[in-house]
Amino acid sequence: MRLAAPPIFLMALLLAGFTSRAETDLPVYGDVLLNGFEDRYWESHSLTNTSPVHSGDYSISVAPAKTWEGLYLHHADFDSTPYVSLSFWVNGGPAGGQRLQVQGLLGKANPPADVYYRFTLAPDAWEQITIPLAALGVAQKTNFSGIWIQLAPGGRTGAFYVDDIRFNADPAAAIIPPETNVVEVALPAREAGSGWSAAVWCIAAALIVITALLAWLVVLLRRSGLGTPRGMLPVSSPPLTQITQGSDAGGGLAARPQERSLDALADASGGMLREKLAAELALFAKQSLVQGLYSQRGKLLETQEQARMELAELEARLAALHLPLQERVRAYEVRIAQLEKQLETRDDEMRNIIHATLLLVQERLEKAKEETTPGRFN
């Protein structure tokens, strides 16, 4: 019997438990304001505009007459932890060219002047804008209280239109195809005191069982009388006849050398059997150890691959948003904080994956910071 590594399906279930968490998006506007959001308007606008409309029957039309006017959607303080980004569809109208600025609010205070997201509208076309909450400084906050979408300097004035506003839930880790181009990194060494992995425990248990089995077989062989003639080799009739015929006064003495030779033969056979059993058990121990090492190597490779996929998913998301460099740095910092928080609650298998991912994201953060010169942040 061979001692197998932990079942593969169990590992799959653990990974599924880590990656299958799915929150629910939070709609803000879809023909009407939803989920407790309120209109705190600054200038002429309408929540029931009929053209253009991205979906449904209405959109929001905003007609700022000057810079800093725009749309203000307010909500009582709520927790932004379940959400990762804000998204909405926007249309610049026939002329386009408006430069908009999006900011997030915390509590009753205005947002910091240097924390915002800006973009310029195309003419007469709907475009989806997705902004990480980290870029607005409102990620992982319990007093998130609303958003501003306002006209920023450097663009045209004129009406613009907004539709289908929502906060996007933090998605489960996406499975990235194996061909995704990621940087090869070495798997980090286990920190002292972090515990043994399941594969190491299996190897240790296998060695203990093998040692106990060897000791039990040795005791069993000794108790079975393996070294006696009747225990191992049946004596053929001719030798017994010769012993009987010599049963005179000196017969007993004549039979003893033959008995000793049979004992020696049985002992030799028993020794050969013991050597063979010992060799088989040694081979079994070697195979079990090798199998355990392969299993451990497989777990390490799987951990490394999970970390790569997590980083690739994050980079793909940031690349799709076309974020400025400083906002990418903020997104990396937020993800690092999330991973550090998860390290405190996960078991060993998941902690290895999270730790590897954390190191990869930290490496990307350092590279992004190297590309940024002091004073470039808004």
C-alpha positions, 0 to 999 in steps of 0.5 A, spaced: 500 500 500 502 506 498 501 513 501 497 518 497 498 525 497 492 529 499 486 528 494 486 533 488 479 534 488 480 537 496 485 542 493 480 544 488 475 545 493 479 549 497 481 554 491 474 554 489 472 557 496 478 562 495 476 564 488 468 563 487 466 569 492 461 574 488 458 580 491 453 584 488 453 590 484 450 596 487 446 600 481 445 608 482 441 610 476 437 606 471 431 611 469 431 613 476 435 614 482 436 607 486 438 604 493 438 611 497 442 615 492 439 622 492 440 628 487 444 634 490 444 638 483 448 644 482 445 647 475 440 645 470 439 638 469 434 632 468 433 625 471 428 624 465 432 626 459 429 622 453 434 623 448 440 620 447 439 614 452 444 608 453 439 603 455 431 604 458 427 610 457 431 615 460 438 618 461 441 624 466 442 630 462 447 635 465 448 642 462 454 646 466 454 653 464 461 654 467 467 650 470 466 646 476 458 645 475 456 638 474 452 632 477 452 631 485 449 624 487 449 623 495 448 617 499 448 616 507 455 614 509 456 606 507 461 601 506 465 601 500 469 595 501 464 590 497 466 594 491 472 595 487 470 601 481 465 606 479 462 605 472 457 609 468 456 611 460 457 618 458 455 621 451 458 628 449 452 630 445 453 633 438 459 637 439 463 633 445 470 636 447 467 636 455 473 635 460 469 631 466 472 630 473 470 625 477 471 625 485 468 621 491 466 624 497 467 621 505 462 623 510 460 630 510 467 633 507 468 635 500 473 630 497 481 632 497 482 637 491 488 633 488 484 626 488 480 625 482 479 622 475 479 626 469 477 624 461 474 628 455 468 626 452 467 624 444 462 627 440 455 624 439 457 617 442 456 613 448 462 611 452 463 607 458 467 609 464 470 605 469 474 608 475 477 604 481 475 606 487 482 606 489 483 612 484 478 616 488 481 615 495 474 612 497 476 604 497 475 600 503 471 606 507 465 606 511 463 613 510 463 613 503 457 618 501 457 620 494 460 622 487 461 628 483 461 628 476 463 636 474 466 640 468 473 641 469 478 646 466 481 645 459 474 643 455 468 645 452 462 647 455 455 644 453 450 639 455 453 632 456 449 625 458 450 620 463 446 613 464 447 606 467 451 608 473 453 603 478 458 600 483 461 594 481 462 588 486 469 586 487 469 580 482 472 573 484 479 572 481 479 571 474 482 565 471 487 567 466 489 563 460 496 559 461 499 563 455 498 570 458 505 574 458 507 574 465 514 575 469 517 569 471 518 569 479 521 565 484 516 562 489 518 565 496 521 561 501 516 560 507 517 564 513 519 562 519 513 560 524 508 559 518 507 552 519 508 546 514 504 545 508 499 539 507 504 535 503 510 536 508 505 533 513 504 527 509 511 525 508 512 526 515 506 521 517 508 516 511 515 516 514 512 514 521 508 509 519 513 506 515 518 506 521 512 503 525 511 497 520 518 495 520 519 494 527 512 490 527 515 486 522 521 484 526 517 483 532 513 478 528 518 474 525 522 473 532 515 471 535 513 466 529 520 462 530 522 463 523 529 460 525 527 453 527 526 447 522 519 446 523 517 453 522 521 453 515 523 447 511 519 440 512 525 435 513 524 429 507 523 422 509 530 419 507 534 423 513 529 422 518 530 414 516 537 415 517 536 418 524 531 412 526 536 407 524 542 410 528 538 410 535 542 406 538 547 408 544 550 413 540 544 414 535 543 421 539 549 423 538 550 421 531 543 425 529 545 432 532 550 434 527 544 433 522 539 437 526 544 443 527 545 443 519 538 443 518 537 449 523 543 453 519 539 452 513 533 454 516 536 460 519 539 462 512 533 462 509 530 466 514 535 471 514 534 471 506 527 472 507 528 478 512 533 481 507 528 481 502 522 484 506 527 489 508 529 491 501 521 491 499 520 496 505 526 500 503 523 501 496 516 502 499 519 508 503 523 511 498 517 511 493 513 514 498 518 519 499 519 521 492 511 521 491 510 526 497 516 530 494 513 530 487 506 532 491 509 538 494 513 540 488 506 540 485 503 544 490 508 549 490 507 550 482 500 551 483 501 556 488 506 560 483 501 559 478 495 562 482 499 568 484 501 569 477 494 569 475 492 574 480 497 579 478 495 578 471 488 579 472 489 585 476 494 588 470 489 586 465 484 590 469 488 596 470 490 596 462 483 596 460 482 602 464 488 606 461 489 609 468 495 614 469 501 612 472 500 615 479 493 612 479 496 605 477 500 606 483 494 607 488 491 601 485 497 597 487 497 599 494 490 598 495 490 591 492 497 590 497 492 592 503 487 587 501 492 581 501 495 583 507 488 583 510 487 576 507 493 573 510 490 574 517 484 570 516 486 564 511 489 557 512 496 555 510 494 553 503 490 559 501 496 563 505 501 561 501 497 563 494 496 570 497 503 571 500 506 569 493 501 574 490 502 579 495 510 579 493 508 579 486 504 586 487 509 589 491 514 588 485 509 591 480 508 597 485 516 598 486 517 598 478 511 603 477 514 607 483 521 607 479 517 610 473 514 616 477 518 622 479 517 626 485 512 631 484 508 628 479 502 626 483 496 630 482 
